[in-house]
Amino acid sequence: MPIQYYIFLSLALFCIGVVGVLTRRNAIIIFMCVELMLNACNLLLVAFSKMHNGVAYAADKTSMVGIDGQIFVFFIMVVAAAEVSVGLAIIVMMYRNTHSIDVNFLNRLKN
């Protein structure tokens, strides 16, 4: 598959995530949209890594060049897992205190 298909898919996923973050008020949906944007970046990183690896492999069959992006994706996924656990803990504590997960309600708590 050409790299353009991966770029368009990643761009579409990222735009859906941005629109979701900007338009939604539910904290869980905002959190899922942030994760969607993170996964769109991961998809693009893997696609470019695979493309670069294919070019290097065509030149030299024993080359391991181009797998750096996939290693970065692994570490990004580890950080995302930690982010999910902390973010869900914050959302649960917010619900316990306010009985709502509406983000606009949190702005009223400042005053």
C-alpha positions as CSV (number, residue, x, y, z in Angstrom):
1,M,0.0,0.0,0.0
2,P,1.2,3.5,-0.7
3,I,2.3,5.7,2.2
4,Q,-0.4,8.3,1.2
5,Y,-3.2,6.0,2.4
6,Y,-1.6,5.8,5.9
7,I,-1.1,9.6,5.9
8,F,-4.7,10.2,5.0
9,L,-6.0,7.7,7.6
10,S,-3.8,9.2,10.3
11,L,-4.9,12.7,9.4
12,A,-8.5,11.7,9.5
13,L,-8.1,10.1,12.9
14,F,-6.2,13.0,14.3
15,C,-8.8,15.5,13.0
16,I,-11.7,13.4,14.5
17,G,-9.8,13.5,17.9
18,V,-9.3,17.3,17.7
19,V,-12.9,17.9,16.9
20,G,-13.9,15.6,19.8
21,V,-11.7,17.4,22.3
22,L,-12.9,20.8,21.2
23,T,-16.7,20.1,21.0
24,R,-17.4,17.5,23.8
25,R,-18.0,18.2,27.5
26,N,-17.9,14.7,28.8
27,A,-14.5,14.0,30.4
28,I,-14.4,10.4,29.3
29,I,-15.1,11.2,25.7
30,I,-12.4,14.0,25.8
31,F,-10.0,11.4,27.2
32,M,-10.8,8.9,24.5
33,C,-10.3,11.6,21.8
34,V,-6.9,12.4,23.2
35,E,-6.0,8.7,23.0
36,L,-7.3,8.7,19.4
37,M,-5.0,11.5,18.5
38,L,-2.1,9.6,20.1
39,N,-2.9,6.5,18.2
40,A,-3.0,8.5,14.9
41,C,0.5,9.7,15.6
42,N,1.6,6.1,16.4
43,L,0.1,4.9,13.1
44,L,2.0,7.5,11.2
45,L,5.2,6.7,13.0
46,V,4.9,3.0,12.2
47,A,4.1,3.8,8.5
48,F,7.1,6.0,8.0
49,S,9.3,3.5,9.9
50,K,8.1,0.6,7.7
51,M,8.7,2.7,4.6
52,H,12.2,3.6,5.6
53,N,12.9,0.0,6.6
54,G,11.7,-1.2,3.2
55,V,14.1,1.2,1.4
56,A,17.0,0.1,3.5
57,Y,16.1,-3.6,3.1
58,A,16.1,-3.2,-0.7
59,A,19.6,-1.9,-0.6
60,D,21.0,-4.4,2.0
61,K,19.1,-7.6,3.1
62,T,20.8,-7.7,6.5
63,S,20.0,-4.0,7.4
64,M,18.0,-3.2,10.5
65,V,17.7,0.5,9.6
66,G,14.3,2.0,10.0
67,I,12.9,0.2,13.1
68,D,13.5,3.2,15.3
69,G,9.9,4.5,14.7
70,Q,8.5,1.2,15.9
71,I,10.6,1.3,19.1
72,F,9.3,4.9,19.7
73,V,5.7,3.6,19.3
74,F,6.3,0.9,21.9
75,F,7.5,3.5,24.4
76,I,4.6,5.8,23.5
77,M,2.2,3.0,24.2
78,V,3.8,2.4,27.6
79,V,3.4,6.1,28.5
80,A,-0.2,6.0,27.1
81,A,-1.0,3.1,29.4
82,A,0.2,5.0,32.4
83,E,-1.7,8.1,31.2
84,V,-4.9,6.0,31.0
85,S,-4.6,4.8,34.6
86,V,-3.9,8.2,36.0
87,G,-6.5,9.9,33.8
88,L,-9.2,7.4,34.8
89,A,-8.3,7.7,38.4
90,I,-8.8,11.5,38.1
91,I,-12.1,11.1,36.4
92,V,-13.3,8.6,39.1
93,M,-12.3,11.0,41.9
94,M,-14.0,13.9,40.0
95,Y,-17.2,11.9,39.8
96,R,-17.0,10.9,43.5
97,N,-16.7,14.6,44.5
98,T,-19.1,16.2,42.1
99,H,-21.4,13.4,40.8
100,S,-20.8,14.6,37.3
101,I,-18.2,14.2,34.6
102,D,-19.1,17.4,32.8
103,V,-16.0,19.5,32.2
104,N,-18.0,22.8,32.4
105,F,-19.0,21.9,35.9
106,L,-15.3,21.8,36.9
107,N,-14.9,25.4,35.7
108,R,-17.6,26.5,38.2
109,L,-15.7,24.9,41.0
110,K,-12.9,27.4,40.6
111,N,-15.0,30.2,42.2
